[in-house]
Amino acid sequence: MSFDGVVTKTIVEQLQKLLINGKINKINQPDKNCLIFNIYNNRNNYKLLIDASSNNPRMNITKNNFENPVQAPTFCMLLRKHLQGGNIINIEQFGLDRVIKIDIQSLDELGDFVIKTLVIELMGKYSNIILTYKKDQKIIDSIKRITLDLSRIRQVLPGMTYTNIPDEKIDINKEIVYPSKIISTLEKSVKLSRLFYMNYTGFSPQLGKEICYRANLDFDIKTSDLNEEDINSIDIVFNDIINSIINKQYEMNIYKDSNNNYLDFHSVKLNHLGENYKQYENISDLVDDFYSHTTISDKVGQKISNLQKSLKTILNRNLSKLEKLKKEEIISADREKYKIWADLISANSHTIKKGQTILNAENFYDPSLEIIEIKLNETKSPWENAQFYYKKYSKLKTANKLLKTQIPKLELEIEYINQVLESLKFVNSNNEIDEIRDELENSGYIKRRKKAKTKPKPSTPLHYKNKNNNDIYIGKNNYQNDYLTLKFANKNDYFIHAKDVPGSHVILRGNNITEEDINDASMLAAYYSSQSKEDYVLVDYTLKKNVRKAKHAKPGMVYYDNYETKLVNLKEFNIEDYKKIEK
């Protein structure tokens, strides 16, 4: 992702305007790598999110709400002791690197003012949040302690002196060195797009590609293949981009693919990502929007991964079992021949000689009197051979009867597991994952945990309004699906579901529902289903009064009648056409 030094610069400039002189009222740690600071300044309350996770490190003002653990983690308690109630007196970026330093003045145990520095390093797997004393840079503690075993270059431990991560790249804030000069001194040729993030602090691969694109050069062209005209073009483009960065002439966009999925973002215009983008005036709103759509917390992500692994194991086992049962069903369907063979052996027993292995007999059940070849066991009598085939027939008849109930039951179970796997795609909170786990525990699919001391607050379904201001509710898991359809929905609300595939229950509510409203809700039903990547999806819709749940059916599993089916075109779908109602 493009949370590079340039985006960091844009963020810092915003935070300097909003948060300097602000008071830290509260600190929470919703995840092991994530902090939320509640800050009051100029009659406004702000929530500053700092995430030091290895996959999605970031820092921005957020409007989202986060679940906090019942007991605050140790590092959170330490920050509350040292920083809560303190005032932010300075925010600065270290060069153009992804390092931010926040100076906070607070009272110590003796009532004296002390300035401490919160250092935020947003560097992928090396990301960290470190609290130090401003005066001597002594480390008080960090969200990740780095021992000698983890790094021989730099340790981060309480009592040690904080040092910046070594960086020998060019900082455009200090000096301007044009690409032509770097290219002329290269000992070994490199791909042009890599040249920039390898040599300039704060430059991401996306910025390197953008310079190539604006200079009309291939991303993978080698520096040794550039001519003088190419190099001059690169210098001109580079100059334009660094001037826009230095002069704070930003164009903040989120870029999307043809299906409106979020691709990337930046505060510099990335023309090479196309013209499908959403523009922002506020960098924090951009970052908040992007990560809300594309990421979930490490903790929730790990829980999802564990459940997916368990469910896929069960699913694969059931699919193998279903394949075996269907083969048995084919065999048992051909059982009548064994009864006929037994009857023919009995009818011809007087002609069978001792030690005979084959009986060729006229099939008196067939009008054409077809000759059937029947294998015999030469060690058995004719009567024993007949009994062998009678028993085989009887066994297959019983098996076929059982298979008629076992196969549909197993198919329903497979459908249910697929439904749960689909609902895991929409999970973004601990409550939601805990509800799904609770559902699986109650259904006997996974081992039951020890009972929690506090019962989590139930999660809420998604709620959108369309252009006609009608309400559309969407279940994100089977508990929510059951709640929406069986308890929340009125009999004249519309129930909508992607046809014959796993997906969310969608409830459409409003006055004077039109075909346009049904189409809007059907689009969402297709989008929140296993067919969301397809261009065209069949969707069923009916009044809620036509929806029922079978006795003992698993959560989220319902059946309905008196329905109509429509084909929706997801190429025309845009989630931005719907207003999301936050709880």
C-alpha positions as CSV (number, residue, x, y, z in Angstrom):
1,M,0.0,0.0,0.0
2,S,1.0,3.6,-0.5
3,F,1.3,4.8,3.2
4,D,4.7,6.1,2.4
5,G,6.7,9.1,3.6
6,V,4.8,11.5,1.3
7,V,1.4,10.4,2.7
8,T,3.0,10.5,6.2
9,K,4.0,14.1,5.5
10,T,0.4,14.9,4.5
11,I,-1.0,13.3,7.7
12,V,1.5,15.2,9.9
13,E,0.6,18.5,8.4
14,Q,-3.1,17.9,9.1
15,L,-2.3,16.7,12.7
16,Q,-0.2,19.8,13.3
17,K,-3.2,22.0,12.5
18,L,-5.8,20.0,14.5
19,L,-4.0,18.6,17.5
20,I,-1.1,20.9,18.7
21,N,-2.1,22.3,22.1
22,G,-4.8,19.6,22.4
23,K,-5.4,17.7,25.7
24,I,-5.2,13.9,25.8
25,N,-8.4,12.9,27.6
26,K,-8.3,9.1,27.2
27,I,-6.2,6.4,25.7
28,N,-7.5,3.0,24.6
29,Q,-5.8,-0.1,23.0
30,P,-8.4,-2.0,21.0
31,D,-5.8,-4.4,19.5
32,K,-2.3,-5.5,20.4
33,N,-0.8,-3.1,17.9
34,C,-3.4,-0.3,17.8
35,L,-4.0,2.7,20.0
36,I,-6.8,5.3,20.1
37,F,-6.1,8.7,21.7
38,N,-9.1,10.9,22.5
39,I,-7.9,14.5,22.2
40,Y,-9.8,17.7,22.9
41,N,-8.7,20.9,21.1
42,N,-10.3,24.1,20.0
43,R,-13.8,22.9,21.2
44,N,-13.5,19.8,19.1
45,N,-13.0,16.1,20.1
46,Y,-10.7,14.0,17.9
47,K,-9.9,10.4,17.8
48,L,-6.3,9.7,16.8
49,L,-5.7,6.2,15.5
50,I,-2.1,4.8,15.6
51,D,-1.7,1.3,14.2
52,A,1.7,-0.4,14.3
53,S,0.6,-3.7,12.8
54,S,3.0,-5.2,10.3
55,N,0.5,-5.5,7.4
56,N,-1.3,-2.2,7.6
57,P,0.6,0.4,9.7
58,R,-1.1,3.9,9.7
59,M,-1.9,7.0,11.7
60,N,-4.9,9.3,11.1
61,I,-7.9,11.0,12.7
62,T,-10.7,8.4,12.7
63,K,-14.4,8.6,12.9
64,N,-14.9,4.9,13.4
65,N,-15.7,3.2,16.7
66,F,-13.6,0.4,18.1
67,E,-14.2,-2.3,20.6
68,N,-11.9,-2.2,23.6
69,P,-11.0,-5.2,25.8
70,V,-12.5,-5.5,29.2
71,Q,-9.0,-5.1,30.8
72,A,-6.6,-2.6,29.2
73,P,-3.3,-4.1,28.0
74,T,-0.1,-3.3,30.0
75,F,1.2,-0.8,27.4
76,C,-2.1,1.1,27.3
77,M,-2.0,1.4,31.2
78,L,1.6,2.7,31.0
79,L,0.6,5.4,28.4
80,R,-2.4,6.4,30.5
81,K,0.0,6.9,33.5
82,H,2.5,9.0,31.5
83,L,0.4,10.8,28.9
84,Q,-3.3,10.9,29.9
85,G,-4.2,14.5,30.8
86,G,-1.1,15.8,29.0
87,N,-1.0,18.4,26.3
88,I,0.5,17.9,22.8
89,I,3.1,20.6,22.2
90,N,4.6,19.5,18.9
91,I,4.2,17.0,16.1
92,E,6.9,16.5,13.5
93,Q,8.1,14.0,10.9
94,F,11.6,12.7,10.9
95,G,12.8,13.9,7.4
96,L,10.5,12.4,4.8
97,D,10.6,9.0,6.6
98,R,7.5,7.2,8.0
99,V,8.5,8.3,11.5
100,I,6.4,10.7,13.5
101,K,7.3,12.2,16.8
102,I,4.7,13.7,19.2
103,D,5.9,15.7,22.1
104,I,3.5,15.7,25.1
105,Q,3.9,17.7,28.2
106,S,2.4,16.2,31.4
107,L,2.9,16.2,35.2
108,D,5.2,13.6,36.8
109,E,4.8,12.0,40.2
110,L,6.3,15.1,41.9
111,G,3.9,17.5,40.1
112,D,6.6,18.8,37.8
113,F,6.1,19.3,34.1
114,V,8.0,16.7,32.0
115,I,8.0,16.4,28.2
116,K,7.8,12.9,26.7
117,T,8.0,11.9,23.1
118,L,5.8,9.3,21.5
119,V,7.7,8.0,18.5
120,I,5.5,6.3,15.8
121,E,7.4,4.2,13.2
122,L,5.2,3.1,10.4
123,M,7.5,0.7,8.6
124,G,5.8,-2.5,7.8
125,K,7.1,-5.4,9.9
126,Y,9.4,-3.0,11.7
127,S,6.5,-0.7,12.8
128,N,6.5,0.3,16.5
129,I,5.2,2.8,19.0
130,I,7.8,3.9,21.5
131,L,7.5,6.2,24.5
132,T,10.7,8.1,25.4
133,Y,11.7,11.1,27.6
134,K,12.3,14.1,25.4
135,K,15.3,15.3,27.3
136,D,17.7,12.3,26.9
137,Q,15.7,10.0,24.6
138,K,15.6,7.3,27.2
139,I,13.0,4.6,26.3
140,I,10.2,4.2,28.8
141,D,8.6,1.3,26.9
142,S,7.3,0.3,23.5
143,I,4.3,-1.6,22.1
144,K,6.9,-4.1,20.6
145,R,10.1,-4.8,22.5
146,I,12.9,-5.5,20.1
147,T,15.6,-7.7,21.7
148,L,19.1,-8.7,20.3
149,D,17.6,-11.9,19.1
150,L,15.1,-10.0,16.9
151,S,17.5,-7.4,15.6
152,R,21.3,-6.9,15.7
153,I,21.0,-3.4,14.2
154,R,18.9,-1.7,16.8
155,Q,17.3,-2.9,20.1
156,V,14.2,-1.2,21.6
157,L,14.0,-1.9,25.3
158,P,13.1,0.1,28.5
159,G,16.1,2.1,29.7
160,M,17.9,2.1,26.4
161,T,18.5,5.3,24.4
162,Y,16.2,5.7,21.4
163,T,18.0,6.0,18.0
164,N,16.5,6.4,14.6
165,I,16.5,3.5,12.1
166,P,19.6,4.0,9.9
167,D,18.7,5.4,6.5
168,E,21.2,6.5,3.8
169,K,18.7,7.5,1.2
170,I,18.2,11.0,-0.2
171,D,15.8,13.3,1.7
172,I,14.3,15.8,-0.7
173,N,13.6,18.1,2.2
174,K,17.4,18.5,2.7
175,E,18.7,18.3,-0.9
176,I,17.5,17.8,-4.4
177,V,19.4,15.1,-6.3
178,Y,17.9,14.4,-9.7
179,P,17.5,10.9,-11.0
180,S,19.9,11.6,-13.9
181,K,22.8,12.0,-11.4
182,I,21.9,8.7,-9.7
183,I,21.6,6.9,-13.0
184,S,25.0,8.2,-14.1
185,T,26.7,6.8,-11.0
186,L,25.0,3.4,-10.9
187,E,27.4,0.4,-11.0
188,K,24.7,-2.0,-11.9
189,S,21.5,-1.4,-14.0
190,V,18.2,-1.6,-12.2
191,K,14.5,-1.4,-13.2
192,L,13.5,2.2,-13.5
193,S,10.5,2.0,-11.2
194,R,12.7,0.6,-8.4
195,L,15.3,3.4,-8.8
196,F,13.2,5.9,-6.8
197,Y,12.2,4.0,-3.7
198,M,15.7,2.5,-3.5
199,N,17.3,5.9,-3.4
200,Y,14.8,8.5,-2.1
201,T,13.4,8.5,1.5
202,G,9.7,8.3,1.7
203,F,9.1,7.2,-1.9
204,S,6.9,4.1,-2.5
205,P,6.8,1.8,-5.5
206,Q,3.6,3.5,-6.6
207,L,5.4,6.9,-6.8
208,G,8.2,5.2,-8.9
209,K,5.6,3.8,-11.3
210,E,3.9,7.2,-11.6
211,I,7.2,8.9,-12.6
212,C,7.7,6.2,-15.3
213,Y,4.1,6.6,-16.5
214,R,4.3,10.4,-16.8
215,A,7.7,10.1,-18.6
216,N,6.0,7.6,-21.1
217,L,8.5,4.8,-20.1
218,D,7.8,1.2,-19.2
219,F,7.9,0.3,-15.5
220,D,10.4,-2.5,-16.1
221,I,12.8,-0.7,-18.4
222,K,16.4,-1.0,-17.2
223,T,18.3,2.2,-16.5
224,S,21.0,1.0,-18.9
225,D,18.5,1.1,-21.7
226,L,17.6,4.8,-21.2
227,N,18.7,7.4,-23.7
228,E,19.4,11.0,-23.0
229,E,15.9,12.1,-24.0
230,D,14.4,9.5,-21.6
231,I,16.6,10.7,-18.7
232,N,15.7,14.4,-19.3
233,S,12.0,13.4,-19.3
234,I,12.5,11.6,-16.0
235,D,14.1,14.6,-14.4
236,I,11.3,17.0,-15.6
237,V,8.6,14.6,-14.2
238,F,10.6,14.1,-10.9
239,N,10.9,17.9,-10.5
240,D,7.1,18.4,-11.0
241,I,6.3,15.7,-8.4
242,I,8.8,16.9,-5.7
243,N,7.6,20.5,-6.2
244,S,4.0,19.4,-5.6
245,I,5.2,17.6,-2.4
246,I,7.3,20.4,-1.1
247,N,4.7,23.1,-1.9
248,K,1.9,20.9,-0.4
249,Q,0.0,20.8,-3.7
250,Y,-1.8,17.5,-2.9
251,E,-4.5,15.6,-4.8
252,M,-5.8,13.0,-2.4
253,N,-7.5,10.1,-4.1
254,I,-8.6,6.5,-3.6
255,Y,-8.2,4.5,-6.8
256,K,-10.6,1.7,-7.7
257,D,-10.8,-1.2,-10.2
258,S,-13.5,-1.8,-12.8
259,N,-15.7,-3.5,-10.0
260,N,-15.2,-0.4,-7.7
261,N,-13.0,-2.4,-5.4
262,Y,-10.4,-0.2,-3.6
263,L,-6.9,-0.6,-5.1
264,D,-4.7,2.0,-3.6
265,F,-4.5,5.6,-2.4
266,H,-2.0,8.6,-2.3
267,S,-1.8,12.3,-1.8
268,V,0.0,12.6,-5.2
269,K,-2.1,12.0,-8.3
270,L,-1.4,8.5,-9.6
271,N,-2.4,8.7,-13.2
272,H,-1.2,5.1,-13.9
273,L,-4.0,3.7,-11.8
274,G,-6.6,5.1,-14.1
275,E,-9.5,7.5,-13.9
276,N,-11.8,5.5,-11.6
277,Y,-11.0,7.3,-8.3
278,K,-12.7,9.1,-5.4
279,Q,-11.2,12.4,-4.4
280,Y,-10.9,13.7,-0.8
281,E,-10.1,17.1,0.7
282,N,-9.1,15.5,4.0
283,I,-6.3,12.9,4.2
284,S,-7.5,11.3,7.4
285,D,-11.0,10.8,5.9
286,L,-9.3,9.1,2.9
287,V,-7.1,6.8,5.0
288,D,-10.1,6.0,7.3
289,D,-12.3,5.1,4.3
290,F,-9.6,3.1,2.6
291,Y,-8.7,0.9,5.6
292,S,-12.3,0.5,6.7
293,H,-13.0,-1.1,3.3
294,T,-9.9,-3.1,3.0
295,T,-8.6,-4.3,6.4
296,I,-9.6,-5.7,9.7
297,S,-7.6,-5.9,12.9
298,D,-4.8,-8.5,13.3
299,K,-6.7,-10.1,16.2
300,V,-10.0,-10.5,14.3
301,G,-8.1,-11.6,11.2
302,Q,-6.4,-14.4,13.1
303,K,-9.7,-15.5,14.6
304,I,-11.3,-15.5,11.1
305,S,-8.3,-17.5,9.7
306,N,-8.6,-20.1,12.5
307,L,-12.4,-20.6,11.9
308,Q,-11.9,-20.7,8.1
309,K,-9.3,-23.5,8.5
310,S,-11.6,-25.5,10.8
311,L,-14.6,-25.1,8.6
312,K,-12.7,-26.0,5.4
313,T,-11.5,-29.2,7.0
314,I,-15.1,-30.1,7.9
315,L,-16.3,-29.1,4.4
316,N,-13.7,-31.2,2.6
317,R,-14.5,-34.2,4.8
318,N,-18.2,-33.8,4.1
319,L,-17.6,-33.4,0.4
320,S,-15.6,-36.6,0.3
321,K,-18.4,-38.3,2.3
322,L,-21.0,-37.0,-0.1
323,E,-19.1,-38.3,-3.1
324,K,-18.9,-41.7,-1.5
325,L,-22.6,-41.8,-0.6
326,K,-23.6,-40.8,-4.1
327,K,-21.5,-43.7,-5.5
328,E,-23.2,-46.0,-3.1
329,E,-26.6,-44.6,-4.2
330,I,-25.8,-45.5,-7.8
331,I,-24.9,-49.0,-6.8
332,S,-27.9,-49.5,-4.6
333,A,-30.2,-48.2,-7.4
334,D,-29.2,-51.3,-9.4
335,R,-30.2,-53.7,-6.6
336,E,-33.2,-55.3,-8.4
337,K,-30.8,-57.5,-10.5
338,Y,-29.7,-59.3,-7.4
339,K,-33.2,-60.3,-6.5
340,I,-33.7,-61.5,-10.0
341,W,-30.5,-63.5,-9.9
342,A,-31.6,-65.1,-6.6
343,D,-35.0,-66.0,-8.0
344,L,-33.4,-67.6,-11.1
345,I,-30.9,-69.6,-9.1
346,S,-33.9,-70.9,-7.0
347,A,-35.9,-71.8,-10.1
348,N,-32.9,-73.6,-11.7
349,S,-31.5,-75.2,-8.6
350,H,-32.3,-78.7,-9.8
351,T,-30.0,-78.1,-12.9
352,I,-27.0,-76.7,-10.9
353,K,-24.2,-79.3,-10.5
354,K,-21.8,-79.4,-7.6
355,G,-18.7,-77.2,-8.3
356,Q,-20.5,-75.1,-11.0
357,T,-19.3,-71.5,-11.2
358,I,-21.6,-70.0,-13.8
359,L,-25.4,-70.3,-14.4
360,N,-26.8,-69.3,-17.7
361,A,-30.5,-68.9,-17.2
362,E,-33.5,-67.5,-19.0
363,N,-34.8,-64.4,-17.4
364,F,-38.5,-65.1,-17.0
365,Y,-39.0,-61.5,-15.8
366,D,-38.0,-60.3,-19.3
367,P,-40.5,-60.9,-22.2
368,S,-37.7,-61.6,-24.6
369,L,-36.4,-64.4,-22.2
370,E,-32.9,-62.9,-22.3
371,I,-30.2,-65.3,-21.2
372,I,-28.4,-64.0,-18.0
373,E,-25.0,-65.2,-16.8
374,I,-24.9,-65.5,-13.0
375,K,-21.7,-66.1,-11.1
376,L,-21.9,-68.9,-8.5
377,N,-19.7,-69.8,-5.6
378,E,-18.7,-73.4,-6.3
379,T,-18.2,-74.1,-2.6
380,K,-21.9,-73.3,-1.8
381,S,-25.1,-75.1,-2.6
382,P,-27.7,-73.6,-5.0
383,W,-29.8,-72.5,-2.0
384,E,-26.8,-70.8,-0.3
385,N,-26.0,-69.0,-3.6
386,A,-29.6,-67.7,-3.8
387,Q,-29.5,-66.6,-0.2
388,F,-26.3,-64.7,-0.9
389,Y,-28.0,-62.6,-3.6
390,Y,-31.2,-62.2,-1.6
391,K,-29.2,-60.8,1.3
392,K,-27.2,-58.5,-1.0
393,Y,-30.5,-57.2,-2.5
394,S,-32.0,-56.6,1.0
395,K,-28.8,-54.8,2.2
396,L,-28.8,-52.5,-0.8
397,K,-32.5,-51.8,-0.4
398,T,-32.0,-50.8,3.2
399,A,-28.9,-48.7,2.2
400,N,-30.8,-46.9,-0.5
401,K,-33.6,-46.0,1.9
402,L,-30.9,-44.6,4.3
403,L,-29.1,-42.7,1.5
404,K,-32.4,-41.0,0.5
405,T,-32.2,-39.2,3.9
406,Q,-28.5,-39.1,4.5
407,I,-27.6,-37.4,1.2
408,P,-30.1,-34.4,1.5
409,K,-29.0,-34.0,5.1
410,L,-25.4,-33.9,4.2
411,E,-26.1,-31.5,1.3
412,L,-27.8,-29.2,3.7
413,E,-24.9,-29.4,6.1
414,I,-22.5,-28.5,3.2
415,E,-24.7,-25.6,2.2
416,Y,-24.7,-24.4,5.8
417,I,-20.9,-24.5,6.1
418,N,-20.6,-22.6,2.8
419,Q,-23.0,-20.0,4.2
420,V,-20.9,-19.6,7.4
421,L,-17.7,-19.4,5.3
422,E,-19.3,-16.7,3.2
423,S,-20.4,-14.7,6.3
424,L,-16.8,-14.7,7.5
425,K,-15.9,-12.4,4.6
426,F,-17.9,-9.6,6.1
427,V,-16.7,-9.8,9.7
428,N,-14.8,-6.7,11.0
429,S,-15.3,-6.9,14.8
430,N,-14.6,-9.2,17.7
431,N,-18.4,-9.3,18.5
432,E,-19.2,-10.6,15.1
433,I,-16.5,-13.3,15.1
434,D,-17.6,-14.3,18.6
435,E,-21.2,-14.7,17.4
436,I,-20.2,-16.9,14.5
437,R,-18.0,-19.0,16.9
438,D,-20.8,-19.3,19.3
439,E,-23.1,-20.4,16.5
440,L,-20.6,-23.1,15.5
441,E,-20.1,-24.2,19.1
442,N,-23.9,-24.6,19.5
443,S,-24.1,-26.6,16.3
444,G,-21.3,-28.9,17.4
445,Y,-18.8,-28.0,14.7
446,I,-16.1,-26.7,17.0
447,K,-15.1,-27.3,20.6
448,R,-16.9,-25.1,23.1
449,R,-14.7,-22.6,25.0
450,K,-14.9,-21.8,28.6
451,K,-17.9,-19.5,29.3
452,A,-16.9,-15.8,29.1
453,K,-17.3,-13.7,32.2
454,T,-19.1,-11.0,30.4
455,K,-21.5,-11.6,27.5
456,P,-20.6,-9.5,24.4
457,K,-23.0,-7.0,23.1
458,P,-24.9,-8.4,20.0
459,S,-23.5,-7.1,16.7
460,T,-25.8,-5.2,14.4
461,P,-26.7,-5.9,10.8
462,L,-25.7,-3.4,8.1
463,H,-28.2,-0.7,7.4
464,Y,-28.3,1.3,4.1
465,K,-30.7,3.8,2.6
466,N,-31.2,4.0,-1.2
467,K,-31.9,7.1,-3.3
468,N,-35.6,6.8,-2.5
469,N,-34.8,6.9,1.3
470,N,-36.0,3.3,1.8
471,D,-34.3,1.1,4.4
472,I,-32.2,-1.9,3.4
473,Y,-30.9,-4.2,6.1
474,I,-28.3,-6.9,5.6
475,G,-27.3,-9.7,7.8
476,K,-23.5,-10.3,8.2
477,N,-23.8,-13.7,9.9
478,N,-26.5,-16.3,10.5
479,Y,-27.5,-14.9,13.9
480,Q,-28.1,-11.6,12.2
481,N,-29.9,-13.3,9.3
482,D,-32.3,-15.1,11.7
483,Y,-32.9,-11.9,13.6
484,L,-33.6,-9.8,10.6
485,T,-35.9,-12.3,8.8
486,L,-37.7,-13.9,11.8
487,K,-37.9,-11.2,14.4
488,F,-37.2,-7.8,12.9
489,A,-38.9,-7.9,9.5
490,N,-42.7,-7.1,9.2
491,K,-44.8,-9.4,7.1
492,N,-45.0,-6.9,4.3
493,D,-41.3,-6.1,4.2
494,Y,-39.4,-7.7,1.3
495,F,-37.1,-10.6,1.8
496,I,-34.3,-10.8,-0.8
497,H,-31.6,-13.4,-1.3
498,A,-29.1,-14.4,-4.0
499,K,-30.6,-17.5,-5.7
500,D,-29.4,-21.0,-4.6
501,V,-26.0,-19.7,-3.3
502,P,-24.6,-18.7,0.1
503,G,-25.4,-15.0,0.9
504,S,-26.8,-12.5,3.3
505,H,-30.5,-12.1,4.1
506,V,-31.6,-8.7,2.9
507,I,-34.7,-7.0,4.2
508,L,-36.2,-4.1,2.2
509,R,-38.6,-1.8,4.2
510,G,-40.4,1.4,3.1
511,N,-43.6,2.9,1.8
512,N,-44.7,2.4,-1.8
513,I,-41.9,0.1,-2.7
514,T,-41.1,0.3,-6.4
515,E,-39.3,-1.9,-8.9
516,E,-36.3,0.5,-8.5
517,D,-36.2,-0.2,-4.7
518,I,-36.3,-3.9,-5.3
519,N,-33.5,-3.6,-7.8
520,D,-31.4,-1.6,-5.3
521,A,-31.9,-4.2,-2.6
522,S,-31.2,-7.0,-5.1
523,M,-27.9,-5.4,-6.0
524,L,-26.9,-5.5,-2.4
525,A,-28.1,-9.1,-2.0
526,A,-25.9,-10.1,-5.0
527,Y,-22.9,-8.0,-3.6
528,Y,-23.2,-9.7,-0.2
529,S,-23.2,-13.2,-1.6
530,S,-20.7,-15.8,-2.9
531,Q,-21.4,-14.5,-6.4
532,S,-20.2,-11.0,-5.7
533,K,-17.3,-11.3,-8.2
534,E,-19.6,-12.3,-11.1
535,D,-21.0,-9.8,-13.5
536,Y,-24.6,-11.2,-13.5
537,V,-26.4,-12.7,-10.5
538,L,-29.8,-14.2,-10.1
539,V,-31.7,-12.9,-7.0
540,D,-35.0,-14.1,-5.5
541,Y,-37.4,-11.7,-3.8
542,T,-40.7,-12.2,-2.0
543,L,-42.7,-10.7,0.9
544,K,-41.4,-11.7,4.3
545,K,-44.7,-13.5,5.1
546,N,-43.7,-16.1,2.5
547,V,-40.5,-17.0,4.4
548,R,-40.4,-19.9,6.9
549,K,-37.9,-21.8,8.9
550,A,-38.0,-25.6,9.2
551,K,-38.1,-27.2,12.6
552,H,-34.5,-27.8,13.9
553,A,-33.0,-26.0,10.9
554,K,-29.6,-24.4,11.5
555,P,-29.2,-20.7,12.0
556,G,-29.7,-18.6,8.8
557,M,-31.4,-21.5,6.9
558,V,-34.9,-20.7,5.7
559,Y,-37.2,-21.6,2.8
560,Y,-39.7,-19.5,0.9
561,D,-42.3,-19.6,-1.8
562,N,-44.4,-17.3,-4.0
563,Y,-41.2,-15.6,-5.0
564,E,-39.9,-13.9,-8.2
565,T,-36.4,-14.0,-9.6
566,K,-34.5,-11.2,-11.3
567,L,-31.1,-11.0,-13.0
568,V,-29.0,-8.1,-11.7
569,N,-25.9,-6.6,-13.4
570,L,-23.2,-6.0,-10.8
571,K,-21.2,-4.1,-13.4
572,E,-23.7,-1.3,-12.8
573,F,-23.4,-1.6,-9.0
574,N,-21.7,1.1,-6.9
575,I,-21.8,0.9,-3.1
576,E,-21.4,4.7,-3.0
577,D,-25.0,5.0,-4.4
578,Y,-26.2,3.9,-0.9
579,K,-26.1,5.8,2.3
580,K,-24.7,3.8,5.1
581,I,-26.5,4.4,8.4
582,E,-24.1,4.1,11.4
583,K,-25.4,2.8,14.7
